[in-house]
Amino acid sequence: MSSPDNPFDGFLGDLLKILGGQGSNAWLESARTLAVGVASGGEAEANPDPLDRIAFEQLLDIAGRHVTEITGRASLTQLSVSPSNRSNWAVAQLEAWRPTIEVVVAAQAEATGASLSQLGGDGEGAALFGQFADMLGPMMLGLQFGSAAGHLAERALGTYALPLPWPAGGDLFVIPRNIAAFAEDWSLPLDEVRLFSLAHELAAHAILGAPDTAERIVELLAASMADALSAQRSLIEKMTSSGDPDALASLMSDPDSLLAELVTPGAQATSANLTAATTAVGAYVDHVAAQVAERLCGSSSLLIEAWRRHRATDAKGEQAAGGLFGLDLSAAEVERGHTFIEGVLAREGEAGLAKLLRDGWALPTPAELDEPGLWLERLAFGELELPHPEE
């Protein structure tokens, strides 16, 4: 029975029954459901046309050969491409993020639970708050990632919408609907945009698929996410400390409100080391894809400029996902990466850029990203101790 002195008791009891019935992976199920709902706009999505698959498969080999020639990664020719609709792509993103999310779920739930349990007072109310916090922390985390993945699916062209490693193996995902929309928006030939998108995915796989590089970025990511997810914890605390059960119900009915603090300028907690590494990776991938486009499409300046503007556009999906991981994906960072690439090319040409592919320790620090000469000098003298991820 709920207590008349605590308006949360009845509401929390009902919510606990719902959450408890979803099992230990309630956060994942919530994330998937919300990701699909946001990505599809709440409507059923058709699978990609088989002709799209044929078109991408015909272009994959030639794109792979050129990216292999530029990067030296022969394994790229063994990859296959998987056209996807937005909903399936969003779910695939969540599965790729899952190992990272699971690492922080337990710690996040514990920290949130300790804070929320203090709001429930003594007796039955405190017990309900404790149980509620144990489940709500992971579920809210899942909802935020689900909403971010769904919004990311609205603009992503392929697998590596974020410059983060994927689990080993599997296909390269592309979203034909978004690729066609990008081509139409910029009045570009569809086959050229298809080729560019494949080159972009292959280049991303070339650098992020390397185990040493992936390990370094995951190490930086783990250190970054504790701070980046503080907005999620404060959101729960703010909501429950009001003493109004309607505040929670309102939040659950508005998925976009879950991301409000993450897309507010100045509210994101970002990691300088992680951002420097991923900014360099993103800029290198853009450079390789642009080279392939120039080789195969002749005059590709409009395509390259269109992609650069697309990357620099502050979109909700990129901002929210970046905020959750601790990444800075702003237009300023896109330009910062572009300047780094130009600086390396001016000093050592393509041979200098190829050093990004060595291993994880070759990724630049924040100071090196702004001074490419320092980066090249460090690599010339061999491996030095990198800053600790928390520094």
N, C-alpha and C positions, 0 to 999 in steps of 0.2 A: 504494500500500500504506500502511496506517495504521501509525503509530509506537506501539510498546508503551508508550512513556513518556508518551504523550499520549492519554488516553481519548477526547478529543473528535474525533480525526482521522477515525476511521471513521464516526462519527455525522454529523460535519459534511460529509464527502464525500458521504454518501448524501442528506443534506438539500439540499446544493447542487444535486444532480442534479434533485431535485424542483422546487426554486424556479427553477432556470435554465430548466426546461421551460415555465414559465408566462409567460415573456416579461417585458418591462419594466413591465407593468401588473399584476404579481403581487399587489401590495398591494390593488388595486381588486377583482380577482377574489376574493381572500380575504375582503375586506370584504363583498362581495355575498353570498357563500356563507354566511358566519357570520350576517349580518343576517337572511337568510331563515330560517335554521335556528332562531335565537332567536325571531324574530317569530311563526313558525308552530308553535313547540314541537316541531319535527321531524316534523310531520304535514302532509299535503296540505291546502291551503285552497281552499275554493270561492270563486268570484267572487261579488261582491254580487248580490243578487236584483234583477232588472230593475225590480221594483216600488219598490225603494229609490231607484233613479235617478229614477224618475218623481216620487216624493215630494219629493226634494230639488230637482228642477228646478221643481216647482210653487211651492216656497217661495223659490227664489233671487231671483225678480224683486221680490217684495215686500220681502225683506230688503235687497236691493241699493238699492231706492229710498229706504228709510229711512236706511241707512248713508250714502248719497250726500247726503241732506238734512242729516245731522249733520256730515259731514266736508267737504262741498263737492267731493268727487272724483267727477265725472260718469263717468269711465272705468270705474267699478265695474259699471255696467250691461252692459258688454260681456263680462264674464267668464262662464265656464261652470263647472259643477261635475262632478267625476269621482269617484264612489264607488269605494272601493278596499278590498281586503283588507289585512291587516296586512303580509304579505310584500311586496306590490307597493308599499305605502306606504314601507316601510323602504328599498327599493331607490331609490325616488324621492327620499327624503331624502339618501341617499348621493350621488346625481347632483347634487342642489342644493348639497351641501357640497363636491363634487369640486374646483371651482376654488380654493377656500380650502385644501383639503388638499394639492393639488398644489404650491402655493406653498411649503409647509413640508417636503414630502417630501425634496427634495434636500438642504436644509440640515440636516434632522434625520438623514438617513443619513450625511452627512459627519461630523457631530459624534459620532454613535454609532460610526461606523467607526473614527475616530481613537482613541477610547477603547478599543474592543474589540481593536483590532489590537495594543495593548500587552500584552494578556493572553495572546497566543499564543506568545510567546517568539520564537526565531529559526528560520530555515529553513522547512521545509514547514508547520509548525504556524502560523507567523505568516502565511504566504500564505493558508492556509485561513481563518484568522480574518478576514483582510482581505476576502476574497470573501464570507464568511458575513455580515459586518457590513454590507457594501454592500446585501445583499438583505434581511437580517433587519430592519433599521431601518424601511424602508418597509412591509414586511409586517406587523410588529407594530403600526405605526401604523394600517394598514388594518384589522387585526383589532380594535383597540380601537374605531375608529369603527364598524365593522360590528356589534360587540356592543352599543354604545351605541344605534345606530339600531334594532336589533332590540328592545331593551328599551323604547325610547321608543315603538315601535309598539304595545306592549301597552296603553298608556293614552291615547295621543294621540287627539283627536277629529278633527283636520284638519291641513292643511298646516303652519300656523305653531305647531307644538308648542314650538319655540324662537323667541324674538323676534329672528330673524335674516332678512336679505333672501334672497329666492329669485331665480334667474335670470329675466330679463324674459320675459313670455309664458307660455303654458301654462294649464292648468286649476287650479281649486282642488280639492285632494284632501280627501275626508272618509272616515272609516272607520265605516260603518254599524254594524258589530258593536260597536265601542267606544261609540258614541253610544247604542245601544240598551241596553248594559250600564249606562252612566251613568244613563240614565233609570230603569231597573229598580232599581238600587241606592238611588236617592233617591225612588222612588215618584213620578216626575214624568211628565207626559204626553209621549209620544214626539215628537209633532209640535212641541211647545214646545222640546224639547231640540234637535231638528233645526234649528228656526228660529234658536235661540240660537247653535248651532255655525256656521251659515252667516253670521250677523251678525258673529261673532267673526273668522272667516276674512276676510270682506270688510273689516272695520275694520283688521285687520293688513295687508292688502294696500294699503289706503289710505295708510298711513304708511310701511310698509317697501317699497312698490312705487315710491315717489318716488325718482328717481335721486340727488338730492342727499343725501337721508337714507340711502339704501343705501350710497352712497360713503363717507359719514362712518363708518358702523358697520363697514364692511369695513376701513377704515383703522385703526380702533381694534382690530378683530379680529386683523389681521395683527400688530400690535405686541404683542398679548396672548398669542398662541398659543405663542411661543417659550418663555415661562415655564411656561405651562399644560402643555406637553408634556414638561417635564423629568422628570415621573414616569415617562413611557414609557421615556426613555433610562436612567434609574436602574434601572428594572425589568430591562432587558436586561443591564446591567452586573452587577447583583446575581446574576442567574441564571447568567451565564457565569463570573463570578469564583469561584464555588463549586468549579469543577473537576469538577462532577458532570453528565454528559450526561443523566442521568435527570431532572434539574431542568427542562431544556428540554422534554423529552418530556411531563412531567407538566403543564407550563404549557399546551402546545398542546392537551392533551386536556380542559382545563377552561376554557371561554370566560369564565366569570364571574371567574376569577382575574385576567384581563386588566384588569378594572375595579376590583379590590380597593383599590388605592391612590387611585383617583380618587373613590371614594365614602366614604372614611374621613374623618371630621370633622377639619378642620385640615390635610388633605393637599392640598387643591386650591389651585392658584395662580390667583388671580383678578385681573382688572384693574379698578381702581376706576372709571376713566373709561368703560370698556366696560359695566361693570355698571350704572353710573348711567344711561347712555343706554338700555340695553335694559330696565332696570327701569321707567323712565318709559314706554317704548313699550308694554310688557306691561300696565301699569296703565291706560294710555289705551285700549288695545284692549278690556280688560275693561269699562271705563266705557261705551264706545260700545255694546258688545254688550248690556250691562245696560239701557241706554236703549231699545234696540230691543225687548227683551223686555218692558219695562214698557209700551211703546206698544201692542204687539200682543197681549200675553198677559194683560193686566190685572194681577192680583196675582202678581208674579214673585219675591217675596222669597225663597221657598224655593229656587227655581232659582238665583238669584244667590248665595245663601249656600252652596249645594251646590258651585257652581263655585269659589267662593273657597276652600273647604276642599280641593277637589280640587287646586287650584293650590298650596296651602300644604303638601300632603302630600309628605314627602321620599321620593320614589320613585327606584329605582335608575336608570332610564333618564334621567330629568331630571338627576340628580346627575352621572352619568357623562358625558353629553353636555356638560353645563355645564362639568365639569372639563376636558374636552378643549379647549373653546373659551376657557376662562378666564372663564366666566360664573358668577355667584353666583345660584342659583335657589332659595335657601332660603326658608323661611316668613318669616323676618325681612325679606328683600328684597321679598316680595310685600306685606307690611304697609307697608314703607317707600314703595313705589310708591303704594299706596292712600292713604297720608297725604299724599303730594305732590299727588295729584289733588284731594283734599279741600281742601288749602291753596290751590290755584289757583282752585277754584270759589268758595271763600269770599271771595277778593279780586276776581276779575274774571269769574266765571261761565264759561259755555260759550265765550264769546269769548276768554277767556284760554287755555283748553285748546286751542282751535283753532290757537294759535300753535305748538304742537308740530309742525304739519303744514307749516310754512313751508319749511324745508330742513334740511340736516344741522347747520348751526351753531346751530339753535334747540334741539337736544337738550341737556338740562341736564348740567352738570358735577356731580361728587359733592357739592360744597358747595351747589349750587343745588337738588339733589334734596332735601336736608334743609331748605333755606330757600327755599320757593317764591317768596317776595317778592324775593329776590336774582335769581332767574331772570327774573321779570317785569320787574324794573328793567333788567336787561341788554338784554332785547328792546326795551324802550321807548326805549333810547338807541341802538339800531341794532347792527349787527354789530361785535363785538369779536374780537380774536384769541383763538382757543381754545387750551387747553393742548395741547402736543405729545402724541401717543398714548403715548409711552414715559414720560411724566411721571406 
